[in-house]
Structure formats: structure tokens, C-alpha cells
């Protein structure tokens, strides 16, 4: 897809990969609606606000729109799409990036389980359902869902988060099947090498960040996916594998990641270790 002149909606756009993707889309010539909870008037505990992202878009010569949205509430997700179309007149691209992480396995409080699933899985489902109504009328569009290595590997402390991501990958393949005749591509971009975001840093304060890529590296990969023809759909794409196979997303880390992330669901028993993740929301 040619991105110049298109309208994109990016969730979780106040920081991290979402903010980097919104700015990259603007640099490519798209108008960008930026959705998240964090605003200058109501900032969250991790740094970044929608206004700061929109200011970066303006500095890049683009058009941005802040759409404050609590993705845990379905009516706000629906309104997020409506607001984008009302302001820009159309919607061509949806990037379902936003996610939250609560640390906990079987012992996670159900209130947190429900909130995590609402934001990480239900919100992308609702946003996609609402967005494709407009994309169908326009004759096409593209959706990218963001996943994680935790979808495939049972990291200690991230059971609920990983389950939400593997479910989103499954939803990607099925919605792609349903929408192929409409010229709407739906793909999943799995971040499976360390990439910096304010949320990741807050959840793992003790980890060495020297092999973490800046968020702009992941944004480069997301734009590569969006630029493919709409027949390129239903793909579960690994950042690590795309870098290897397509020669994109060159490392900018101080110490480039040298591991091999899982490319299929881990089965069997894995080593029982203490979680390195911490709860920054207390």
C-alpha cells in the first residue's frame, strides 16, 4: 500500500512503539490519529502523552490528531474509530499496538486478568470490526496487530499477557480469511527481539538494556508490512525473521541481540525460573 495521502489510526501512541509508528507513518505522508489514555491533562505513570506524539508528527511536517481513549471500554473504542473518520474523512490503516502487562500467572487477580484481556484482545477485535466497515466502503485497507515473543514462550509471570497475544495472532489469521475479498490486509507483527518501550522498561527494571533496539526499529518493520500489497495477508511475522530474510530493521542497539527467538509455540516443560518482571503499577 502506498501510505502517502492515507489515514492511519495507531493505538498506544503516547509512547514506545506506538508513538514511533505514528511518527513514521506521518513521515511517509499519512495523516495519523493517535489513541491512548495518557494526555498532558491526565498523564499515566510511564512517560509519554498523546500531545507529545502529535507535536512530533507536526515537527515532521505531518497531520496528527490526539484521540484520548480508554481501550478497556468498548464504547470508547468505537468512538475512537468514529472520531478518526469524522476528522480525516476516511480510515485506511489501523495499527493495534496498545497493550498492558500485569505480572502474574495462575495467581493473577481476576480483575487484572479481565482488564488485560479487554485492552490486549477485546479492544483490537472491536477496533478492527469498526475500522473494516469504513475500509470496505473505500475498497481496501490494512490492519497490523502487534504481538510478542510471549505469545510463543511461557515466560514466568507473563501467562495472561502471553495468552492475550497468541489469541490476537489467531484472530489475525481468521480475520484475514474473512476480509480477503474486500482488499483488506490483516497481518501480525511479533516483536521477538528486545525493543525499548517505557512500559517494558518499567516491567523489567533490572534487565540490561544494551541489546534493546529503539522503538523506531520496530516501527520500520511495521511500515514495511503496511507497504505490501493487500494480497499479503494473514501473516504471522517475526521481527527477528523479517530482519534476517528482508534485510530491514538494521540493529541500532549498543550490543545487537544474538539469540534465536521461538518461531512456533513452545511445547513441553521449560525450566522453572523466577520471573524477572516486576509490577510497576502498585
Secondary structure, DSSP 8 states (H G I E B T S, - for coil): ---TT-EEEEESTTSHHHHHHHHHHHHTT-EEEEEES--SSS--SSS--HHHHHHHHHHTT--EEEEE--TTSHHHHHHHHHHHHHHHS---EEEE--------STTS-HHHHHHHHIIIIIHHHHHHHHHHHHHHHHT-EEEEEEEEGGGTS--TT-HHHHHHHHHHHHHHHHHHHHHGGGTEEEEEEEE-S-B--HHHHHHTTTS--TT-B-HHHHHHHHHHHHTS-TTS-S-EEEHHHHHHHH--S---SSS-------SS---S-----------TT-
